[in-house]
Amino acid sequence: MQPRNANATSEHLRPDAAGLSRAAALLTQGACVAFPTETVYGLGADARNADAVAGIYAAKGRPSFNPLIVHVASLADAAGLIDLGADGQVLAQAFWPGALTLVGRMRADAGISSLVTAGLDTLAVRVPDHPVAQGVLRAFGGPVAAPSANPSGRISPTTAAHVLAGLAGRIAAVVDGGACGVGLESTIVSVAGTPRLLRAGGVPAEAIEAALGRALTAGEDDAAAPTAPGQLASHYAPRGRVRLNAVQALPGETLLGFGAIAGDLTLSASGDLQEAAARLFDCLHRLDAMEASAIAVAPVPDHGLGRAINDRLKRAAAPRD
């Protein structure tokens, strides 16, 4: 499936019964539809339809070796796609619906397109905790592959306006559910064996370890051959060059502050990590709108949600080709 014509329009749907029904109809037709989750807006397509999934890659310009997360409406739906095992059941009961993605061995009869898994025998699955996402999934009645609804490598979207700024004319529609509450992608944990943390995110690793009663194994972050979404080295990147752990701006830099370090913009003046997570991508979008060519970012504590924030900032600052 080719991306839609740049001169085409993307439908802007309300999160009511008519909008959810229209979104489900478009997904059934093999189209790509963006919708909000509690983390960020996802760009959804029928995970069983290879042509539809190819439309995600085409719209985003996403590398085909980077796997996608499948969103479903319930734990029972997820268990029909992957082997959760005992650890996965514990985590699913504790954090679903919510900002946790579990990677497990895919069942032989799952019916998921190989484009979703990038040829792997594992599948990443999440049950989102957002009424609009749940409405879309239940209206559609099947698994929806949904990476973040932005051009690949660019800033993740937390509003419908962000989605349309990057993908207008390249997707069929966006369901406007307002701003995302978490504003940071899901945490990814593999339960295909000993539980491993593959990506920090909206659920702190400490909470996951508390539910399991033991420490997570650190996952290997292989940018050349990712085993889960969000593992590319350069990702979440604004247009400007990014310098981390800055206590002040150098000449020509725009400062993104945190806590006591005030900036031209700030993630959280009070040093609140939850506020910083929710504001992160919006601040990066605003820096793009300001045409900031050099960006300095104040230090963010590397614990709790700070780990996920620093992960995104490290990727934003990675060298680019």
WOMO-V18497 format. One line per field, one symbol per residue. ss: DSSP state (@ for helix, = for strand, . for the rest). psi: psi as a letter, one per 20 degrees, with the letter a starting at -180 (. if undefined). Layout:
ss=???
psi=???
This chain:
ss=..........====..@@@@@@@@@@@@....====....======...@@@@@@@@@@@........===...@@@@@..==.@@@@@@@@@@@....=======.......@@@@....=====....@@@@@@@@@@...=====...........@@@@@@@@.....====..........====.....====.....@@@@@@@@....==......................===..........=====..=...==......@@@@@@@@@@@@@@@@@....====.......@@@@@@@@@@@@.....
psi=pqqqphirqppoqqlaggghggggggghijrppqqqrifrpqoqqoiiohgghhhggghhkppiiorqppprirgggghihqohrgghgghghhiqqalpppprppqhkhkpqihgikjrjrppqqoqmphgghggghhgkrpopnrqmqqpiapqpjrhhgghhhjpiirgrpoojaqqggjqrqqpppjmbpppohpqbhoqhhhghhhhjrqqppqpnohhmqirqjjqgorkprhqqpprlpirqrpiqpporpcioqahrqgohikohgggghighhghghhghikoippppqqpplqcihggghgghghhiqqq.
